C-alpha cells in the first residue's frame, strides 16, 4: 500500500493534481472502460443469438433453437455482465 501511495504522490505532483483528484479521475476512467467493455460483450451475445434480454436467450435454449452448451454458459455470462453494468452505473 505504501508503494501505491508513493506512486500516486509522484504522479499527482507531475500532473499538477492533488492525489485525491488523481485517484478520483483514474477511478472514473477505469469504471467507464469497464462499462464499455461489458456493454460490448453484451452486444456480442445479443447479436449472436438475436436476443434483447436474458429471458429471450433462455427461452431459445429451452425450445431447442440453440445448442444447450455453450449457450447456458453464455447466458450466465450475459446475466453477470448486465449485473456488472447496473453496479457500475450506481
C-alpha positions in Angstrom: 0.0 0.0 0.0 2.9 2.3 0.8 4.3 1.9 -2.7 0.9 2.8 -4.2 0.7 5.9 -2.1 4.2 7.0 -3.1 3.4 6.4 -6.8 0.1 8.4 -6.5 2.0 11.2 -4.8 4.7 11.2 -7.5 2.3 11.1 -10.5 -0.1 13.7 -9.0 2.8 16.1 -8.5 4.0 15.7 -12.0 0.4 16.3 -13.4 -0.3 19.2 -11.1 -3.2 17.4 -9.4 -4.0 16.6 -5.8 -3.6 12.9 -5.0 -7.4 12.7 -4.3 -8.2 14.3 -7.7 -5.9 11.9 -9.5 -7.4 8.9 -7.8 -10.9 10.1 -8.5 -10.2 10.8 -12.2 -8.5 7.5 -12.6 -11.3 5.6 -10.9 -13.9 7.3 -13.1 -11.9 6.4 -16.3 -11.5 2.8 -15.1 -15.2 2.4 -14.5 -16.0 4.0 -17.9 -13.7 1.4 -19.5 -15.2 -1.5 -17.6 -18.7 -0.2 -18.6 -17.7 0.0 -22.3 -16.2 -3.5 -22.2 -19.3 -5.0 -20.5 -21.6 -3.3 -23.0 -19.6 -4.5 -25.9 -19.7 -8.1 -24.6 -23.5 -7.8 -24.0 -23.9 -6.6 -27.6 -21.9 -9.5 -28.9 -24.1 -12.0 -27.1 -27.3 -10.2 -28.2 -26.2 -10.1 -31.8 -25.0 -13.7 -31.8 -28.4 -15.0 -30.6 -30.7 -12.3 -31.9 -32.0 -11.5 -28.4 -32.5 -8.4 -26.3 -32.7 -9.9 -22.8 -31.6 -13.0 -20.9 -35.1 -14.4 -20.7 -35.2 -14.4 -24.5 -32.0 -16.4 -24.7 -33.2 -18.8 -22.0 -36.4 -19.4 -24.0 -34.4 -20.2 -27.1 -32.3 -22.7 -25.2 -35.4 -24.4 -23.7 -37.1 -24.5 -27.1 -34.0 -26.1 -28.6 -33.5 -23.3 -31.1 -29.8 -23.0 -30.0 -27.3 -25.5 -28.6 -27.5 -26.1 -24.8 -23.8 -25.9 -24.4 -22.1 -23.4 -24.5 -25.2 -21.3 -24.6 -26.0 -21.9 -21.0 -22.6 -20.7 -20.1 -23.1 -17.6 -22.2 -26.5 -17.0 -20.6 -24.8 -16.9 -17.2 -22.1 -14.6 -18.6 -24.8 -12.4 -20.1 -26.7 -12.1 -16.8 -23.4 -11.3 -14.9 -22.5 -8.6 -17.4 -25.9 -7.0 -17.0 -25.4 -7.1 -13.2 -22.0 -5.6 -13.6 -23.4 -2.7 -15.7 -26.0 -2.0 -13.1 -23.4 -1.9 -10.3 -21.1 0.4 -12.2 -23.9 2.8 -13.1 -24.9 3.2 -9.4 
